[in-house]
Amino acid sequence: MKKILFLLLIIANSVVAQNAENLFSTANDLYKNDKLEEAIDLYKKIEDQGMVSSELYYNLGNAYYKLNKVGPSIYYYEKALKINPLNEDVQNNLVFAKRLALDNIEELPKTVFQKFNENWLQKLSYNQWAIVVIVFSFLGSLLFLLFYFSNSPSKKRFYFATSLISFILLIFSFFITYNQYTFYKKNKEAIVFAETTEVRNAPTFNSDEVFTLHEGTKVIVLDTIDNWNKIKLADGKIGWIIASEIKLLNE
């Protein structure tokens, strides 16, 4: 009975994947023919099925960019980079999309570690770092077995040294994976979707306005109270914004 259920599950997943592939192809054709709204509807149907990818979000970002919708275009480019930070096409298009945003926010100076983390460690997502962990664990185990069964002293020294290096790299990559995962969960990034919105000093409508934000600006969500989110900007400014006017990237 379990085997039948497992087989049915495989067949169902295969059908869903094939359907998503067909929808993706159709959506791409619509996009090429400038039927952008229809293409977006099909891309989102694929997203609803859970068949997400960097390419899917990249195409969604492109479609919204052509429609001059700054917030959604930046949002989907950012989501594409969450899946594949090395996607150069997304990186380039995100630069162009950000030029359409009205807010020019200067980032606070970063420490050496923060720069190293952003410029190097975050080039891979935590899922990709997890793959690195698996590779080093497999490689270390294989080299240790070769060391154990080898009869030559020179080979034993070589396999022992390389297996030791692999296990050290395994520990470092595991540590990086854990840190990247923790960073991803703690830093709840969001994009402003409202054309213009006022940020206040408290989660009430009668509180004072501290600054104004526009569509496409990235913020960090620090806290949530009712339908308000406490946010922080790259320049360190903090305030409260209506939750419906931003969209979380980590959803």
N, C-alpha and C positions, 0 to 999 in steps of 0.2 A: 504493500500500500504506500509506504514511504517513497519507494522508487518511482511509483506512478505519479505521486504528487510532485516529486522533484523534477520528473520529466515534463509534467504540465507547466511547472514554473519556468523551466528553460524555454519551452515553446512560447509561453506568454511573453517572456522578456524579449525573445527574438522577434515576435510580431510587433511589440511596442517599438523596438529599435528600428525595424524596417519601416514602420509607419512614420517615425520621427525623421528618418533619412529621406523619405518621400516628401514630407512636409518641408524639410530644409531645402531640398532641390527646387520645389515649387516656389517657395518664398524667395529664393535667390533669383529665379526667373522674373518674378514680380518686381523685385528690387531693380533688376537690370532694365526693366521697362518703365521705371519711375512710378510704379504703383506702390508707393511707399507705405501707405496706411494698411493696405491689404497684406503686404509683406510682413509688417510689424505684427499683425494679428496672427499670422502663421508662426512666426518666430516665438511669440508668446505661448502659443499652443504647445510648442515643443518644450518650452520652459516649464509649463504646467505639468507635463509628463515626467519631469525630473531629468530629462536628457540634456542637461546643460553642458556647455563647453566654452572655452575661450573664443572659439570661432563664432558660436551663436551670439554671444554678448557683443563681440566685435561688429557683427552685421547689424545688430539692433542699434548699437551706437552710431554706426554709419547712416542708418535709415533716419534716425532722429536728427542727426547732424544736418542731413540734406533738407529736413523739414524746419531747420533753424530752431530746434527745441534744445536749448543749451543744457538744462538740467538733466533730462533723460539721456542725452548723448554722453555727457560726462559720467553719469551714473553707470551706464552699461560698459563704457570703456574701463572704468575703475573695476567693475566686477570681472571683466575679462582678464585684467591684470592680477586679480586675486587668484584666479585659476592658473594662469601662466604669466608670471612676472617678466619672462624673457621675450614675450611677444613684441617685437620691434614695431610692427605695423600699428598695434594698439597704442604703444608709447608715442609714436609720431602723431597719430590722429588725436590723441588726448591733448597734446600740446596745442594743436589748432583749435580744439573745442574750448580749451581754457581761455584762449584769447578772446572768445566771445563773451565770457563772463565779465560782469561789471566790477566786481570786487577785486581789488588788488591788495592782497594781504601778505605782508612780509613775515617770513618765518623767523622765530627766535633763533639766536645762535645755538648750534648743536655741539655737544661734546665730541671728543675723538671717537668714543665708543658708539655714540648715536650715528655718526657719519659712517663708521665702519659697518654698523648693522644695516643701515639704509642702502649703502652703496654696494655691499657684498652679500651679507647674509640674507637680506630680503630679496635678492635676485631670484631666489627659489622660494616657493610657497612651503608651508610646513608639511604638506602632503609629499612634495618633491623631496624635501629633506628626509622624510620617513622612508622613501625609496632608497636614499643614500644609506640610511641605517641598515636596511635589509641587505643591501649589496655588501657592505662591510662585514656584517655578521656572517653571511654566506661565505665570503672570501676568507675571513679569519678562521672559520670552522674547517674549510677545505684545506687551507695551508697547515693547520694544526694536525689534521689527519695525515697529510703527506709527511709532516715531521715525525709523527708517531710510527708510521710504517716504513720510513726510509731507513736503509742500512748504511748508507754512506755518511760519515761524520760531517763532511763539508756540506752535503745536502741538508743534513739535520740542522746545522747552524743557520743555513740560509732560510729554510722553512720556518724555523723557530723565530728568527728575527722578523721575517715578513709577516708571520701570523701575529706576533706581538704588536707590530706597527698597525696592522689591520684592526686589532681589538682596541688600541688606543684611539685610532680614528673613529671607530664605532662609538666609543664613549663620548668623544667630542661631538660627533654628528647627532647622537641622541640628545645631548645637552642642548645643542642648537635647535633641534626639532621641538623640544619641550618649550624652550624660550620663545620660539616663533609662534607656537600654538597659544601660549599664554598671552603673548603680545596681541595676537589676532583677537582673542576673546575679550581682553581688557579694553582694547582700543576700538570702541564701537563707532566706526566712521559712518558718516551719513552725508548725503548731498541735499542741498536746499532745492526744493521743487517749486516753491512759490516764486512768482515773478519778483515780488518785493515783500519783505516781512520785517517787522520790528522785533528786536530782541530786548527783553526787559530785565530789570534787576531782581524780579521776584516772579513766581508762577501765578500771577494774577493780571487781569486786564487793566486794573487801575494803578498798577505799579509804573515806575518811570521807565521810559525808553533809554537804553544805553547806547545802542547803535542799530544800524539797518543793514540787512543782508539782501542779496539778490540771487536769482536763479543760477545754480551751478556751483556755488561755493561749498567746499568740503568742510565739515565740522566734526568734532569728536563729542559723542554723547556721554556725559558724566553721570547723569542721574535722571530719574523719571518720577514725576508726581502728577497723578491723574492724566490729563491730556497735555501736559507740559514736559519738555525735555530741557535739562540743564546742559548747555553746550560750551565747548571751548574752541577757539580759533587757533590757527597756527602761530599767530602773534601773541597768544596768551590771554586775549580777552575772553571773559566768561559772562554768560547771561542765560536767560530762559526764553525758549521759543515754543510755539504751538507744535505739538508732535506731528500733526497732519501735514505740516509744511516742509518736512524733511523726510527722507527715505533712507533707511539703514542699508549699508552695503553688505553687512554680515547676515542678512536675512537668508 
